[in-house]
Amino acid sequence: MSPALAMTGVSKSFDGFPALTDAGITAYPGEIHALLGENGAGKSTLMNVACGLYRPDAGEVRVRGERVSIDGPKAAKRLGIGMVHQHYRLVKAFNALENILLARGASRYGRGLREVEAAARRTCDALGFTLPLDRPVGLLSVAEQQRVEILKVLVEGARILVLDEPSAVLTDREAAQMLDTMRRLADEGCAVILVTHKLGEVKRYADRVTVMRGGRVVASADPDAVSLSELTSLVVGAEVHHARVPARRIGAPLLRFAALTGARADGLRVLNDATFVVRAGEIYGIAGVGGNGQTELAEILMGVRRPLSGSIELDGAGDLCAEGVRGRGAGLAAIPADRAGYALAGSLSIADNYAAGAVLSGRFGGWFRLDRRAIRSATEAAMAAFDVQGARSPNQRAGLLSGGNAQKLVVAREFADPPRAVLAHSPSRGLDVRAASAVHARLRAARDAGAAILLISEDLDEVLLLSDRIGVMSRGRIVAEFDTPAKRNAVGAAMVHHA
Amino acid sequence: MVLDFLMNWLAAIPGFVVPFALAALGLLLIEKAGVLSLGAEGFMLVGALAGIGAILGLGASPLAALLCAALAATLLSLLYAVLVVSLRVNQVIAGLSLVFLAQGLTGLIGTGAGWVNRPVDGLRPVPVPLLGDLPLIGQVVFRQDTVVYLTVPAFALVAWLLARTMVGLRLRAVGDGPDAADTAGIGVSATRYGAIAAGAALVGIAGGYLSVGIARIWVEGMTGGRGWIAIAIVIFARWRPWSALAGALLFGAIEALIPRIAAAGIQVPQYFIAMIPYLATLAVMVWTCLRGGGGSMEPRALGRAHLREDR
């Protein structure tokens, strides 16, 4: 059987910086083929070549045995290649059918819409999708929007499906559903290429895996034949040790959350009398099923949301929720979960983003003065110290950094002055293994320097790995506390049973 | 007496409504493609001058003069399109500059060619047989000129085009989600060029109608801010074509009322009446915001230049 898609010797560079060197992938009909690698390994670039968004500098692409030149998204569509991008390409004001019609095209609107509706309903039935086809997609959940995207490429007649990090924004259950759908499509003869950095998904769902590192293919293997640690070492080059490093010296309580109560913007009360303390020199991890008040807790601590009642006392600085108190001035560092929304201004330069952390300290100037030279040299030093890569200069826009490097920049800024207390909310979300462990090492270093660290994460493994104590949050309160090392099952049971 | 006043007022309304309506319709077409169009006043001025110029200079018929008005505005709009679509100049600044450019240019050409204050034989009412002889309604509705008759069909055409054709789907997609449209293989720039050219033609006709249809004379700056009002109407209508026609009716009816109130010797503060449409626009905007934007058809990418990510 000839492969559905065979790419060989593909090279592509941007501004002389090679993103792909002699890379390739061979995907057969009927298989789920995982394309695995760290952030910036070149996975998305390779797939963008397959979808006609980038023209390769060199290399050969064959579709069903025929050599082809894919010179644009339309050509890819004609060849039956459909891509579900990480950031959905949907017109939010349109409903699912209009979005599909837009992508598929038609000579007449009315007839096209009827054809699309028939095809969409057929596909929905076949895949077991429940999806409101007549609501504007902007009103749909993220998982539903993804289904619209999948539906779109299927109705367009794609037989080679590329999904770029499809589970990044989904809950575990939604991700499992989506991957089951992909299995069904593969069984019907589609070739599914899954771009991911989640090893667990690869082990569980993929028939084959191609591993990329630094723009090259380093291995192509049967996931069942390699162990998780072998896969990990293929991805990162060297084996990463997932070992707990306990706290050295835990001091007195530093950060006290007292009867904190808060509501969401729509008035729903999501924090109920949350009470706990974080001591100096420890990492206090909050575990819990998403949506149990973790986000609101983080927002109140950061000062972007006010509590209904209760207080957060930072020793020596008073109540952080009080009017006019600024957490940052009191030595609070924050690594928000929403990197693009709260942590970085994507259209500003890396240097500006870095310097923004020093507004209160006035290190780079006061009201009427800005020391550009100092900012630049400090940023360059921080980028070197925190291993922020992928930028040619600090003047480059921060929005161009990959997820891992953007997070390293946030950490560099927040830890520029030794913090007294740290909020780390899903600090390794969307990061590859190496970047995540770099961030973890920084958190441990801050802890060992005596800071009180609050870690909020929906990734239980991360909480278990990092925390010195664990609090389980359910329905807006701490329902159980564990000393570590804690039994995974015990913590998991507390998360679920109180939900 | 009251009936006379009413009849007089109602019969004058269409003449005030049509320029607003056509200009708003053209703007709506441009803005649905995601391009902010503050240059409406400029397109109208150029249209008004071109209409008179066609009659005085080329001896064109009034309807041919309106075509010239459309053509002239389209030509100017191509300059605007190059600025905001191809060069991605800030759309607010480009729009405002365009107005000033058009003011200077029309003043210069109008004076230089000696078209100022020269009355022309403009559009004439075309009474509809039988219907035009109906009492009251005949005079108000069926004794108007061709452009008035064509205004409602023009709205129907644009509304149908936007909502029920592939062209409309693509145009709305470009205005609402240019990235998604780009991925779908739609030429974002080409679509925006098309929308700007077509919309500007309509705004140009609105301007030409002012000079050829109503005033039958060219006076410098004769549009008198009607382009700005058209922008307010589009906001008032929340980017819905039929609501824009209703908005034009409201604004036009009040404009027609003001001189008649003064002439009838009624003591009402006329500036207050002139203010009502703007108050209504503000009220609609506040109401839309309070409802969380529900029901508004404002294009999400309005005013944002589209640039495909290079990497």
Boltz contact constraints between the chains, C-beta under 6 A:
constraints:
  - contact:
      token1: [A, 14]
      token2: [B, 311]
      max_distance: 6.0
  - contact:
      token1: [A, 73]
      token2: [B, 185]
      max_distance: 6.0
  - contact:
      token1: [A, 74]
      token2: [B, 185]
      max_distance: 6.0
  - contact:
      token1: [A, 89]
      token2: [B, 179]
      max_distance: 6.0
  - contact:
      token1: [A, 89]
      token2: [B, 180]
      max_distance: 6.0
  - contact:
      token1: [A, 89]
      token2: [B, 183]
      max_distance: 6.0
  - contact:
      token1: [A, 90]
      token2: [B, 180]
      max_distance: 6.0
  - contact:
      token1: [A, 91]
      token2: [B, 173]
      max_distance: 6.0
  - contact:
      token1: [A, 91]
      token2: [B, 176]
      max_distance: 6.0
  - contact:
      token1: [A, 91]
      token2: [B, 177]
      max_distance: 6.0
  - contact:
      token1: [A, 91]
      token2: [B, 180]
      max_distance: 6.0
  - contact:
      token1: [A, 93]
      token2: [B, 176]
      max_distance: 6.0
  - contact:
      token1: [A, 102]
      token2: [B, 169]
      max_distance: 6.0
  - contact:
      token1: [A, 102]
      token2: [B, 173]
      max_distance: 6.0
  - contact:
      token1: [A, 102]
      token2: [B, 184]
      max_distance: 6.0
  - contact:
      token1: [A, 103]
      token2: [B, 184]
      max_distance: 6.0
  - contact:
      token1: [A, 109]
      token2: [B, 164]
      max_distance: 6.0
  - contact:
      token1: [A, 109]
      token2: [B, 165]
      max_distance: 6.0
  - contact:
      token1: [A, 109]
      token2: [B, 166]
      max_distance: 6.0
